[in-house]
Amino acid sequence: MPTTYTLVAPCFFGTEHTLSFEVKRLGAQNVKVTDGRVAFDGDASMIAAANLNLRTAERVLLLLKTFRAETFDELFDGVYSIPWEELLPADACFPVKGSSLSSQLSSVPACQSIVKKAVVKRLQYGHKTETLPETGALYKIRFALRKNKVEVMLDTSGDGLHKRGYRKNATLAPIKETLAAAIADLGFVRRDTLVQDPFCGSGTMVIEAAQKALNIAPGLRRRFAAEQFAFVPPELWKEERRKALEAARPDAAFEGFGSDIDPAAVALATANAKLAGVGDRCHFEVCDVRDFRPRREATILTNPPYGERLGDAAQAAALARTLGQVWKENPTAGLYAITADADFEAHFGKKAAKRRKIYNGMIPCQLYMYFDRPARKEESPSHARSQTGCPDRRR
């Protein structure tokens, strides 16, 4: 009978229910949603499926044990009781990282040392050796202390899942791919959606929307730490990759258009879309937001410049006002803007139909959602404007 594992997928605060839906769609069992994470059960194939397919998770962690510890002896004993020899080979490289919050054991370096020592002792006992060269596959061990409760986990992802493999470079303060994917979900992007972004930067919002619409698994272009784990057979990864490829919908009618005032950003977005396998569905053009004329059936997904990306609050307010005026004159199926600007609605000139608090890393933001107009298929006059909704500079 296959071994059942408990997996933990951290995510941005405010995107938990989107991730929960993704996890359930994979067939995971015992799904539990808490702040900033979703826990679920599955066999070894679920480790591969989750890493390959989850769009909004930051990584996939294998939960090994939960216990209380108020002393270093209790911490050592709890970690030592895990059958590490069944998970890690004798030559495994196993760095330890962790955190501590509101706990008796408040020194993270001291806790790291104790956890490392306990794993070493257990591996030496289990593998009947005194030598642990740490020259083999990488097994990153993570621990988290919260109010004296310890969680010990293995990182199955390696690099964070936002690293899809298509964004080699990025513009200043780009939005993470995982957060952009969550916004695409909250913006109801479907296989026939038309998406526009007048502040596209390196193209992440449009690209993630395209991959969602075409059902391209976000992890197909990268590798994961657990591909080297002995207890996750290579054939499972091969099978889950095959399933992901078969699930893609290349016949979807999605189209994405992005524009930015910075030519370097537009060039980067175009290159990134090609690397992501959606270059034929995502189109980018140099355009000032003042010249942006969105198409009536479009869903606008955008991260207006603010804070690190602009620096000047007055400039940010002016851009929000311009966007609001453009949208008032050219209403669309919906507009979803994420920003740290607490006065965005006042600057934009309209109260959002809905708002959702989302943390972009440690930065509290709001996703302002406007969707008071039904979608209606209508092409912009080709003689006046390009497909992006900006003046056609090619004529």
N, C-alpha and C positions, 0 to 999 in steps of 0.2 A: 504494500500500500504506500503511495507517495507520501513523503514527509510534508506536513503542513507548516508553513512559516507565517509569522506575523510581520508585515511590512509597514513602514511608516514613511509617508511622503509629505515633507514640509512644503508649504506654498506661501504666497503672499497673503497677508491678512486681508480678508475681504473676498478672497477667491476660493474659499474652502468648498462651497457647494458646487461650484463649477468642477473642481477636481473630483469631488465625490461622485458626480454623475459620470465622469470619465472612468473612474475606478470600477463603478458598478457595471458599466458597459463592457468592461474586460471580463466580467464574470467573477470578480473577487467576492469573497464571503466576509461576513461579520464586519461590515464597513462602519467605522466610527469617526465622526467629524468633531474635532475640537479646534480651538483657536490656532490658526496657522499651520494646520496639518490634518491629514486624513490617514487613519490606520485601517488595515484590511488584511485578510488572510488569503493564502494561496499556496500552490506547490511551487517547485523550482521553475516551471514554465512561466508562472506569474511574475517571477523576478525579471525574466527576459521580456515578457509582454509589457510590463509596466515601464521599464526603461525605454523600450522602443516606441511606445504609443502615447504615453501621458504628455499632454501639451503644457499643462499648467503646474506640474510638480517641479520643485527645485532639485530634488534628487530622490532616490529610493533607498531607504535604509532597512536593513534586516534587524529586527528587534530580537535580541538574544535572551535578555533577562531584565526583570524589574524587581528592585528590592529597596529596603530602607537602609541607610547608613549614616550614622552620626559620628562614628569614629573611623580612623584609618584601618583598624582591624576588621571592622564590619565591611568596609569597602573592599579590602583585600579578599576576605572570605567569600563575598558575593561574586566577585569577578572570577576567583579561582574555581568556584563551583560550576562554571560553564564548561562543557566538554570541548575545549578549544582544539584538542587533537583531532576531533571529528570534522572540524571546519578548516583548520590551517595546517598545511604540510610543515614538515620540520624546517624547511628552508624559506618559509614565508617571510616577507618583509611586512612588519606590522606596526607602523607609526600610530601613536595615540593622540587624539585631540578631544577636547571637552569643554564644558562650561559648568558654572555653578551659580545658582541664584537662590537667595534666601535660605541658605543651608549652613549647618554647623561647619562642614568642610568647605571653607570659602576659598582656599588657595588652589587655583586651577593647576599650576605647575606641580604642587605636591600631590594632588589627586592623579595627575597624569603619571607621575612616577610610581605611585602605588598600583594603578591599573596595569601599567607595563610590567611591573615586577610580578604581579599575580598571573598574568598571561604567560610570562616566561617560565615561571615555576610549574604551571599546569602543562605547558607544552613539553618541558623537560621530562616531567613525570609520564605524560601520555605517550610520547614518542620514545621514551627510554633512552634519552641522550642528554649529554651536558652541553652539546654544541648546537647553537641556533644561529647560523650564518646570516640570515636575512638577505639572501641573494636571489630569492625566487620571486614568485608573483606577489603583487601588492595587495594587502588586505588592510584597508584603513579602518581602525577601530575608533569609534566615537562614544563618548559618555556624556550624559546630561544629568546634573544634580538640580532638582527643583524641590525646595522645602523638604530636604533630606531624603527624597525619593530618587533613586538612581535608575537610569535606563542605560543599558549597554547595547551598542549596535555595531553592525558592519555596514560600511558604505558600499553599496553594490554599483553605484553609478560612476564613481571616479570624478571626472570633471562635472560641474553642475549641469543639469539637464537643459538649462537655457543655452548652453553651447551646442547648437545644432550642427555646426560644421560648415555653415554657409557664410557666416559673417566674420570675415578675416580681419576687417577693420571697421571702425564705427565713428560716427560724428560725436561731438562733445555731448556727454551725459545722455547716451541713448537709452531708450526704454528696453528692458529685458524682453527677450523673446517669449518667455513664459507669461509675463504680464500682458504683453500684446495679444497672446493667444487667449487669455482670459477675457480681455476686452472684446475680441472678435466673437467669443461665445455670448457675452452679455449683450452684444450688438446684434444677436440673432443672424450671424452670417450663415448662409446656407449655400447649397451647390450652385444656385442661380443668382446669387447676390452680386450687385455691382458696388464696389467699395472705392471711396476716394479719400485721400489724405492730403490736405494743402500744406502740411508741415512735415513732409515725409522723412526728412533726415536720411538715415541710411536704409530706409525702406522697410523697417521691421514690421510695422503695423499692417501694411499691405501684403507683405510676404506671408506673415502668419495667417492672415485671413485667407489667402490663396491656398495655403497648405491645408487649412481646415476644410475649405469648400471642396477641394479635390481629394480629401481624406488621405493625404500623404503623411505617413507616420513621421514624426519629427526626429526620431532617432536613427533613421535609415542611413544617414551619412556620417555616422560616428561609431566609436567603439566604447565599451563600458568595462569597468573594473571587474564585474562578476563574470565576464567572458573568460577570465583566467582562474575562476574559482573551481576547484576540483569537484564540488558537490552540485554544480550547475553544468550538466553535460553539454558539450558543443552542439550536439544534434538538436537540443532544445532551442538554442539561439538560431540555428539554421531554419527550423520549423517556424518559429515566430516571425522571422524576417520574411519567409515565404508567405505567411498569412497576411502580413502587413502589406506586402507588395500586391497581393491579390485583392486586397480591400480598397486599393486606390481607385478613384473615380476620374479617370482622365477625360471622360466625356462631359463632365460638369460644365455648366455654362458660365461659371464665374469669370468676372473681369475686374482687375484692380488698377487704379490710376493714382499716382502720387506726384506731388509737385513740391518744389522747395526753391527758395530764392538763391540758394548756394549751388553753383554748378558742380562743385566737387562732391557735394552730398548726392546730387542726382546721378552722377557717374558711379558713385559707390553703390547706391541703391540698385541701379541697373545691373551692376556686376553681382551683387548679392542675390538678386532674384534669379539670375542664371545659375549660380552655384546651388541655389535651393531647388532647382528643377522647375521653377514657375516663371521663367523668363518670358515665355510666350503669353502669359496671362497677366503680367504686371508691367505697367508702362509708366515711365517717369519723365518729367519735363521741368525745366527751369521756369518758375513763375512766381511772381509776388502775390501774396494772398489778396491784395487789393484787386487783382485781375482775375481771381478765381471765380468761376461761375459753375457751381455744381449742377449735375444733372438731376432731374426731378426724381428719378427712381433710385438714386444713389443712397447708400448708407455711408456717412462720413465717420471714420474712426481716426482720431487725431490726438496728438500730445503737443499742444501749443507750447512754444518756447517760454520757459519761466525758470527763475532761479539760476542754476548752474548753466543752463543753455542760453541764457540771455543776460542775467546779472542786474538789469535795470528794471525795477518793478513798473515804472511808468511806461517803458517800451512794451512790456508784457501786457499791460492794461490796454494799450493802444491796439495791439495785435488782436486781443480778444474782442475789442469793440469793432474792429474791421471785420473779423470773422462773423460776428453777430449780425452786422449790417448786410454782409454778403448773403448770409443764410436767410435773413428776413426777406430779402428781395428774390432769393432763389431757394425756397423751401424744398427739402428733400424728404425721403422716406424716414430718415433718422439721422441724428448727429450725436456722437458719443465722444466727449472730450475729457481726458484725464489731466489734472493739473493740481499743483500745490497752492494755487492762487485761491485763497478763501473768498475773495470778492469776484470770482469769475462770472457769476450770474449777473451781478450789477454791471460789470464791464461788457458782457456779451449782450445785455439788454433784454434778457428774457429768463424767467424762472424755469428751471429744469422740470420736466415731467417726473423724473425720479433722480435720486442721487444715491451713490454707494460709496462708503468710505473704504479706501484701499490704501495700504501702505506700499509705497515704492521703495523697497529696502527699509530704511528707517525714516523715510520722509512721509508724513501723513498727507494723503491726497484725496481728492474726490473725483469720482467718475460722474460727470454731468450728462444726463441722458435726455435727449429731446426726440420725440417720435410722435408728434401730433398730426402728421400728414401721411395718408396711406401711399404705398408705393404705386407708381404708375409708369408704365413703359413709354418713354418718349425720348427720341434721339435729339441731341442738340444739333442745330444747323451746322452741317459740315463746312459750309462756306465761311463760317465766322469763327469756329472754335475747334481746337483739336479735341481728341477723346478725353483728355485729362480735365477739361473744363476751363482751361486757360487759353488766352489768345494764341492762335496758330502762328507761331513764329516762322514756320517753314514756307509761308506764302509770300 
